[in-house]
Amino acid sequence: MRIGELAERAGTTARALRYYEQLGLLPARRAGNGYRAYGEEDVRLLREIRMLQDFGFGLEETRPFVECLRAGHPEGDSCPASLEVYRRKLAELDECIARLRDVRVQVAGQFERAVRARDELAASEQPPECELARGQRE
């Protein structure tokens, strides 16, 4: 298949495919007429790359998965190098989640302080009861 068809099937652009080729993530095979030629295995490579990118992996981080597939493994994440990328990404995500939890605690504290301050201000701005109104109640 040609580059346009591959791009459409993989949900990306021909420009992105040329970039992946430049990075060595996508093999650069040429047909006899000089056009780029791709097969089903390339669709699979690109789907793996796209899925990993959707998860937040950078292009360089996808390399071990691509190499694993190109080596003939049924899954791109069955090789030791791919597993190591997963380990690093999980550690990165855990660190990010911990930072977000800390920030959430701080923002919740600021929110509670702001609500208390607003309520105190509102209470202090209540007009004093009118003497006449008090006298009518008695």
Salt bridges, closest charged atoms under 4 A:
GLU21 OE1 - ARG36 NE 2.86
GLU40 OE2 - ARG9 NH1 2.68
GLU41 OE2 - ARG29 NH2 3.20
ASP42 OD2 - ARG29 NH2 2.24
GLU60 OE1 - ARG63 NE 2.72
GLU61 OE1 - LYS89 NZ 3.39
GLU84 OE1 - ARG87 NH1 3.19
GLU92 OE2 - LYS89 NZ 3.17
GLU95 OE2 - ARG99 NH1 3.01
ASP119 OD1 - ARG118 NH2 2.77
GLU129 OE1 - ARG137 NH2 1.80
GLU131 OE2 - ARG134 NH2 3.18
